[in-house]
Amino acid sequence: MSIEVGSKLQGKVTGITNFGAFVELAGGTTGLVHISEVADNYVKDINDHLKVGDEVQVKVINVEKDGKIGLSIKKASDTYREPQPRPTQSTQRPNNNQQRSSQRPPRGKREEFRPKENFEQKMARFLKDSEDRLSSLKRNTESKRGGRGARRG
């Protein structure tokens, strides 16, 4: 029997780790149920939900090329509902704050317009700042290194 994504199968828990449970499926293949796929709510300790030898119904959520099989117990239950995608910004209705902000002119520093610097101006400013910092760093480190003359004893 080939294992396909989306199929629901019966399996037996063969091992439990802190990150999930290994479930043996028909045909001797083993898949992993990640701890996040055990129950609909937050699972702190997987041992509270499963133990070795339990028979569980699982849904195949992925099959990787190297043969690893990802399983889900929560998606196999009949009560599970896929989460609905959240509406994007373009489909959402703007709230009152967004409506007001588009109606009033900007305040404060936004009104002051500063012309953009071109690349050469930015580079010149960066070089000047860099040289100032470097010279003060050299001044501070040279005074600490020399001049005192360490005594040899």
MODELLER restraints for C-alpha pairs under 7 A, 6 or more apart:
rsr = mdl.restraints
at = mdl.atoms
rsr.add(forms.Gaussian(group=physical.xy_distance, feature=features.Distance(at['CA:4:A'], at['CA:60:A']), mean=6.80, stdev=0.5))
rsr.add(forms.Gaussian(group=physical.xy_distance, feature=features.Distance(at['CA:5:A'], at['CA:60:A']), mean=4.97, stdev=0.5))
rsr.add(forms.Gaussian(group=physical.xy_distance, feature=features.Distance(at['CA:5:A'], at['CA:61:A']), mean=5.39, stdev=0.5))
rsr.add(forms.Gaussian(group=physical.xy_distance, feature=features.Distance(at['CA:5:A'], at['CA:62:A']), mean=5.54, stdev=0.5))
rsr.add(forms.Gaussian(group=physical.xy_distance, feature=features.Distance(at['CA:5:A'], at['CA:63:A']), mean=6.73, stdev=0.5))
rsr.add(forms.Gaussian(group=physical.xy_distance, feature=features.Distance(at['CA:6:A'], at['CA:59:A']), mean=6.09, stdev=0.5))
rsr.add(forms.Gaussian(group=physical.xy_distance, feature=features.Distance(at['CA:6:A'], at['CA:60:A']), mean=5.27, stdev=0.5))
rsr.add(forms.Gaussian(group=physical.xy_distance, feature=features.Distance(at['CA:6:A'], at['CA:61:A']), mean=5.99, stdev=0.5))
rsr.add(forms.Gaussian(group=physical.xy_distance, feature=features.Distance(at['CA:7:A'], at['CA:59:A']), mean=5.66, stdev=0.5))
rsr.add(forms.Gaussian(group=physical.xy_distance, feature=features.Distance(at['CA:7:A'], at['CA:60:A']), mean=5.65, stdev=0.5))
rsr.add(forms.Gaussian(group=physical.xy_distance, feature=features.Distance(at['CA:8:A'], at['CA:57:A']), mean=6.83, stdev=0.5))
rsr.add(forms.Gaussian(group=physical.xy_distance, feature=features.Distance(at['CA:8:A'], at['CA:58:A']), mean=5.61, stdev=0.5))
rsr.add(forms.Gaussian(group=physical.xy_distance, feature=features.Distance(at['CA:8:A'], at['CA:59:A']), mean=4.35, stdev=0.5))
rsr.add(forms.Gaussian(group=physical.xy_distance, feature=features.Distance(at['CA:8:A'], at['CA:60:A']), mean=6.52, stdev=0.5))
rsr.add(forms.Gaussian(group=physical.xy_distance, feature=features.Distance(at['CA:8:A'], at['CA:76:A']), mean=6.34, stdev=0.5))
rsr.add(forms.Gaussian(group=physical.xy_distance, feature=features.Distance(at['CA:9:A'], at['CA:57:A']), mean=5.67, stdev=0.5))
rsr.add(forms.Gaussian(group=physical.xy_distance, feature=features.Distance(at['CA:9:A'], at['CA:58:A']), mean=5.43, stdev=0.5))
rsr.add(forms.Gaussian(group=physical.xy_distance, feature=features.Distance(at['CA:9:A'], at['CA:59:A']), mean=6.27, stdev=0.5))
rsr.add(forms.Gaussian(group=physical.xy_distance, feature=features.Distance(at['CA:10:A'], at['CA:25:A']), mean=6.58, stdev=0.5))
rsr.add(forms.Gaussian(group=physical.xy_distance, feature=features.Distance(at['CA:10:A'], at['CA:56:A']), mean=5.80, stdev=0.5))
rsr.add(forms.Gaussian(group=physical.xy_distance, feature=features.Distance(at['CA:10:A'], at['CA:57:A']), mean=4.51, stdev=0.5))
rsr.add(forms.Gaussian(group=physical.xy_distance, feature=features.Distance(at['CA:10:A'], at['CA:58:A']), mean=6.23, stdev=0.5))
rsr.add(forms.Gaussian(group=physical.xy_distance, feature=features.Distance(at['CA:11:A'], at['CA:23:A']), mean=5.78, stdev=0.5))
rsr.add(forms.Gaussian(group=physical.xy_distance, feature=features.Distance(at['CA:11:A'], at['CA:24:A']), mean=5.38, stdev=0.5))
rsr.add(forms.Gaussian(group=physical.xy_distance, feature=features.Distance(at['CA:11:A'], at['CA:25:A']), mean=4.62, stdev=0.5))
rsr.add(forms.Gaussian(group=physical.xy_distance, feature=features.Distance(at['CA:11:A'], at['CA:26:A']), mean=6.98, stdev=0.5))
rsr.add(forms.Gaussian(group=physical.xy_distance, feature=features.Distance(at['CA:11:A'], at['CA:55:A']), mean=5.74, stdev=0.5))
rsr.add(forms.Gaussian(group=physical.xy_distance, feature=features.Distance(at['CA:11:A'], at['CA:56:A']), mean=5.41, stdev=0.5))
rsr.add(forms.Gaussian(group=physical.xy_distance, feature=features.Distance(at['CA:11:A'], at['CA:57:A']), mean=6.20, stdev=0.5))
rsr.add(forms.Gaussian(group=physical.xy_distance, feature=features.Distance(at['CA:12:A'], at['CA:23:A']), mean=5.28, stdev=0.5))
rsr.add(forms.Gaussian(group=physical.xy_distance, feature=features.Distance(at['CA:12:A'], at['CA:24:A']), mean=5.25, stdev=0.5))
rsr.add(forms.Gaussian(group=physical.xy_distance, feature=features.Distance(at['CA:12:A'], at['CA:25:A']), mean=6.82, stdev=0.5))
rsr.add(forms.Gaussian(group=physical.xy_distance, feature=features.Distance(at['CA:12:A'], at['CA:53:A']), mean=5.86, stdev=0.5))
rsr.add(forms.Gaussian(group=physical.xy_distance, feature=features.Distance(at['CA:12:A'], at['CA:54:A']), mean=5.64, stdev=0.5))
rsr.add(forms.Gaussian(group=physical.xy_distance, feature=features.Distance(at['CA:12:A'], at['CA:55:A']), mean=4.58, stdev=0.5))
rsr.add(forms.Gaussian(group=physical.xy_distance, feature=features.Distance(at['CA:12:A'], at['CA:56:A']), mean=6.11, stdev=0.5))
rsr.add(forms.Gaussian(group=physical.xy_distance, feature=features.Distance(at['CA:13:A'], at['CA:21:A']), mean=6.69, stdev=0.5))
rsr.add(forms.Gaussian(group=physical.xy_distance, feature=features.Distance(at['CA:13:A'], at['CA:22:A']), mean=5.82, stdev=0.5))
rsr.add(forms.Gaussian(group=physical.xy_distance, feature=features.Distance(at['CA:13:A'], at['CA:23:A']), mean=4.37, stdev=0.5))
rsr.add(forms.Gaussian(group=physical.xy_distance, feature=features.Distance(at['CA:13:A'], at['CA:24:A']), mean=6.35, stdev=0.5))
rsr.add(forms.Gaussian(group=physical.xy_distance, feature=features.Distance(at['CA:13:A'], at['CA:51:A']), mean=6.97, stdev=0.5))
rsr.add(forms.Gaussian(group=physical.xy_distance, feature=features.Distance(at['CA:13:A'], at['CA:52:A']), mean=5.07, stdev=0.5))
rsr.add(forms.Gaussian(group=physical.xy_distance, feature=features.Distance(at['CA:13:A'], at['CA:53:A']), mean=5.18, stdev=0.5))
rsr.add(forms.Gaussian(group=physical.xy_distance, feature=features.Distance(at['CA:13:A'], at['CA:54:A']), mean=5.39, stdev=0.5))
rsr.add(forms.Gaussian(group=physical.xy_distance, feature=features.Distance(at['CA:13:A'], at['CA:55:A']), mean=6.56, stdev=0.5))
rsr.add(forms.Gaussian(group=physical.xy_distance, feature=features.Distance(at['CA:14:A'], at['CA:22:A']), mean=5.64, stdev=0.5))
rsr.add(forms.Gaussian(group=physical.xy_distance, feature=features.Distance(at['CA:14:A'], at['CA:23:A']), mean=5.61, stdev=0.5))
rsr.add(forms.Gaussian(group=physical.xy_distance, feature=features.Distance(at['CA:14:A'], at['CA:24:A']), mean=6.34, stdev=0.5))
rsr.add(forms.Gaussian(group=physical.xy_distance, feature=features.Distance(at['CA:14:A'], at['CA:52:A']), mean=5.38, stdev=0.5))
rsr.add(forms.Gaussian(group=physical.xy_distance, feature=features.Distance(at['CA:14:A'], at['CA:53:A']), mean=6.19, stdev=0.5))
rsr.add(forms.Gaussian(group=physical.xy_distance, feature=features.Distance(at['CA:15:A'], at['CA:21:A']), mean=5.70, stdev=0.5))
rsr.add(forms.Gaussian(group=physical.xy_distance, feature=features.Distance(at['CA:15:A'], at['CA:22:A']), mean=5.04, stdev=0.5))
rsr.add(forms.Gaussian(group=physical.xy_distance, feature=features.Distance(at['CA:15:A'], at['CA:52:A']), mean=5.80, stdev=0.5))
rsr.add(forms.Gaussian(group=physical.xy_distance, feature=features.Distance(at['CA:16:A'], at['CA:22:A']), mean=6.27, stdev=0.5))
rsr.add(forms.Gaussian(group=physical.xy_distance, feature=features.Distance(at['CA:16:A'], at['CA:52:A']), mean=6.89, stdev=0.5))
rsr.add(forms.Gaussian(group=physical.xy_distance, feature=features.Distance(at['CA:19:A'], at['CA:34:A']), mean=6.05, stdev=0.5))
rsr.add(forms.Gaussian(group=physical.xy_distance, feature=features.Distance(at['CA:19:A'], at['CA:35:A']), mean=5.38, stdev=0.5))
rsr.add(forms.Gaussian(group=physical.xy_distance, feature=features.Distance(at['CA:20:A'], at['CA:32:A']), mean=6.72, stdev=0.5))
rsr.add(forms.Gaussian(group=physical.xy_distance, feature=features.Distance(at['CA:20:A'], at['CA:33:A']), mean=5.47, stdev=0.5))
rsr.add(forms.Gaussian(group=physical.xy_distance, feature=features.Distance(at['CA:20:A'], at['CA:34:A']), mean=4.29, stdev=0.5))
rsr.add(forms.Gaussian(group=physical.xy_distance, feature=features.Distance(at['CA:20:A'], at['CA:35:A']), mean=4.36, stdev=0.5))
rsr.add(forms.Gaussian(group=physical.xy_distance, feature=features.Distance(at['CA:20:A'], at['CA:46:A']), mean=6.90, stdev=0.5))
rsr.add(forms.Gaussian(group=physical.xy_distance, feature=features.Distance(at['CA:21:A'], at['CA:32:A']), mean=5.75, stdev=0.5))
rsr.add(forms.Gaussian(group=physical.xy_distance, feature=features.Distance(at['CA:21:A'], at['CA:33:A']), mean=5.21, stdev=0.5))
rsr.add(forms.Gaussian(group=physical.xy_distance, feature=features.Distance(at['CA:21:A'], at['CA:34:A']), mean=6.59, stdev=0.5))
rsr.add(forms.Gaussian(group=physical.xy_distance, feature=features.Distance(at['CA:22:A'], at['CA:30:A']), mean=6.52, stdev=0.5))
rsr.add(forms.Gaussian(group=physical.xy_distance, feature=features.Distance(at['CA:22:A'], at['CA:31:A']), mean=5.69, stdev=0.5))
rsr.add(forms.Gaussian(group=physical.xy_distance, feature=features.Distance(at['CA:22:A'], at['CA:32:A']), mean=4.60, stdev=0.5))
rsr.add(forms.Gaussian(group=physical.xy_distance, feature=features.Distance(at['CA:22:A'], at['CA:33:A']), mean=6.27, stdev=0.5))
rsr.add(forms.Gaussian(group=physical.xy_distance, feature=features.Distance(at['CA:23:A'], at['CA:30:A']), mean=5.51, stdev=0.5))
rsr.add(forms.Gaussian(group=physical.xy_distance, feature=features.Distance(at['CA:23:A'], at['CA:31:A']), mean=5.37, stdev=0.5))
rsr.add(forms.Gaussian(group=physical.xy_distance, feature=features.Distance(at['CA:23:A'], at['CA:32:A']), mean=6.13, stdev=0.5))
rsr.add(forms.Gaussian(group=physical.xy_distance, feature=features.Distance(at['CA:24:A'], at['CA:30:A']), mean=4.31, stdev=0.5))
rsr.add(forms.Gaussian(group=physical.xy_distance, feature=features.Distance(at['CA:24:A'], at['CA:31:A']), mean=6.48, stdev=0.5))
rsr.add(forms.Gaussian(group=physical.xy_distance, feature=features.Distance(at['CA:31:A'], at['CA:68:A']), mean=6.57, stdev=0.5))
rsr.add(forms.Gaussian(group=physical.xy_distance, feature=features.Distance(at['CA:31:A'], at['CA:69:A']), mean=4.57, stdev=0.5))
rsr.add(forms.Gaussian(group=physical.xy_distance, feature=features.Distance(at['CA:31:A'], at['CA:70:A']), mean=5.79, stdev=0.5))
rsr.add(forms.Gaussian(group=physical.xy_distance, feature=features.Distance(at['CA:31:A'], at['CA:71:A']), mean=6.22, stdev=0.5))
rsr.add(forms.Gaussian(group=physical.xy_distance, feature=features.Distance(at['CA:32:A'], at['CA:69:A']), mean=6.31, stdev=0.5))
rsr.add(forms.Gaussian(group=physical.xy_distance, feature=features.Distance(at['CA:32:A'], at['CA:70:A']), mean=5.32, stdev=0.5))
rsr.add(forms.Gaussian(group=physical.xy_distance, feature=features.Distance(at['CA:32:A'], at['CA:71:A']), mean=5.66, stdev=0.5))
rsr.add(forms.Gaussian(group=physical.xy_distance, feature=features.Distance(at['CA:33:A'], at['CA:70:A']), mean=6.24, stdev=0.5))
rsr.add(forms.Gaussian(group=physical.xy_distance, feature=features.Distance(at['CA:33:A'], at['CA:71:A']), mean=4.71, stdev=0.5))
rsr.add(forms.Gaussian(group=physical.xy_distance, feature=features.Distance(at['CA:33:A'], at['CA:72:A']), mean=5.45, stdev=0.5))
rsr.add(forms.Gaussian(group=physical.xy_distance, feature=features.Distance(at['CA:35:A'], at['CA:43:A']), mean=6.77, stdev=0.5))
rsr.add(forms.Gaussian(group=physical.xy_distance, feature=features.Distance(at['CA:35:A'], at['CA:46:A']), mean=6.53, stdev=0.5))
rsr.add(forms.Gaussian(group=physical.xy_distance, feature=features.Distance(at['CA:36:A'], at['CA:43:A']), mean=6.99, stdev=0.5))
rsr.add(forms.Gaussian(group=physical.xy_distance, feature=features.Distance(at['CA:37:A'], at['CA:72:A']), mean=4.90, stdev=0.5))
rsr.add(forms.Gaussian(group=physical.xy_distance, feature=features.Distance(at['CA:37:A'], at['CA:73:A']), mean=5.95, stdev=0.5))
rsr.add(forms.Gaussian(group=physical.xy_distance, feature=features.Distance(at['CA:37:A'], at['CA:74:A']), mean=5.71, stdev=0.5))
rsr.add(forms.Gaussian(group=physical.xy_distance, feature=features.Distance(at['CA:38:A'], at['CA:72:A']), mean=6.45, stdev=0.5))
rsr.add(forms.Gaussian(group=physical.xy_distance, feature=features.Distance(at['CA:38:A'], at['CA:73:A']), mean=5.16, stdev=0.5))
rsr.add(forms.Gaussian(group=physical.xy_distance, feature=features.Distance(at['CA:38:A'], at['CA:74:A']), mean=5.55, stdev=0.5))
rsr.add(forms.Gaussian(group=physical.xy_distance, feature=features.Distance(at['CA:39:A'], at['CA:73:A']), mean=6.85, stdev=0.5))
rsr.add(forms.Gaussian(group=physical.xy_distance, feature=features.Distance(at['CA:39:A'], at['CA:74:A']), mean=5.02, stdev=0.5))
rsr.add(forms.Gaussian(group=physical.xy_distance, feature=features.Distance(at['CA:40:A'], at['CA:74:A']), mean=5.98, stdev=0.5))
rsr.add(forms.Gaussian(group=physical.xy_distance, feature=features.Distance(at['CA:57:A'], at['CA:73:A']), mean=6.36, stdev=0.5))
rsr.add(forms.Gaussian(group=physical.xy_distance, feature=features.Distance(at['CA:57:A'], at['CA:76:A']), mean=6.34, stdev=0.5))
rsr.add(forms.Gaussian(group=physical.xy_distance, feature=features.Distance(at['CA:58:A'], at['CA:71:A']), mean=6.04, stdev=0.5))
rsr.add(forms.Gaussian(group=physical.xy_distance, feature=features.Distance(at['CA:58:A'], at['CA:72:A']), mean=5.36, stdev=0.5))
rsr.add(forms.Gaussian(group=physical.xy_distance, feature=features.Distance(at['CA:58:A'], at['CA:73:A']), mean=4.68, stdev=0.5))
rsr.add(forms.Gaussian(group=physical.xy_distance, feature=features.Distance(at['CA:58:A'], at['CA:76:A']), mean=5.18, stdev=0.5))
rsr.add(forms.Gaussian(group=physical.xy_distance, feature=features.Distance(at['CA:59:A'], at['CA:71:A']), mean=5.56, stdev=0.5))
rsr.add(forms.Gaussian(group=physical.xy_distance, feature=features.Distance(at['CA:59:A'], at['CA:72:A']), mean=5.19, stdev=0.5))
rsr.add(forms.Gaussian(group=physical.xy_distance, feature=features.Distance(at['CA:59:A'], at['CA:73:A']), mean=6.43, stdev=0.5))
rsr.add(forms.Gaussian(group=physical.xy_distance, feature=features.Distance(at['CA:59:A'], at['CA:75:A']), mean=6.26, stdev=0.5))
rsr.add(forms.Gaussian(group=physical.xy_distance, feature=features.Distance(at['CA:59:A'], at['CA:76:A']), mean=4.88, stdev=0.5))
rsr.add(forms.Gaussian(group=physical.xy_distance, feature=features.Distance(at['CA:60:A'], at['CA:70:A']), mean=6.06, stdev=0.5))
rsr.add(forms.Gaussian(group=physical.xy_distance, feature=features.Distance(at['CA:60:A'], at['CA:71:A']), mean=4.68, stdev=0.5))
rsr.add(forms.Gaussian(group=physical.xy_distance, feature=features.Distance(at['CA:60:A'], at['CA:72:A']), mean=6.52, stdev=0.5))
rsr.add(forms.Gaussian(group=physical.xy_distance, feature=features.Distance(at['CA:61:A'], at['CA:70:A']), mean=5.49, stdev=0.5))
rsr.add(forms.Gaussian(group=physical.xy_distance, feature=features.Distance(at['CA:61:A'], at['CA:71:A']), mean=5.44, stdev=0.5))
rsr.add(forms.Gaussian(group=physical.xy_distance, feature=features.Distance(at['CA:61:A'], at['CA:72:A']), mean=6.58, stdev=0.5))
rsr.add(forms.Gaussian(group=physical.xy_distance, feature=features.Distance(at['CA:62:A'], at['CA:69:A']), mean=5.92, stdev=0.5))
rsr.add(forms.Gaussian(group=physical.xy_distance, feature=features.Distance(at['CA:62:A'], at['CA:70:A']), mean=4.97, stdev=0.5))
rsr.add(forms.Gaussian(group=physical.xy_distance, feature=features.Distance(at['CA:63:A'], at['CA:69:A']), mean=4.61, stdev=0.5))
rsr.add(forms.Gaussian(group=physical.xy_distance, feature=features.Distance(at['CA:63:A'], at['CA:70:A']), mean=6.25, stdev=0.5))
rsr.add(forms.Gaussian(group=physical.xy_distance, feature=features.Distance(at['CA:74:A'], at['CA:80:A']), mean=6.51, stdev=0.5))
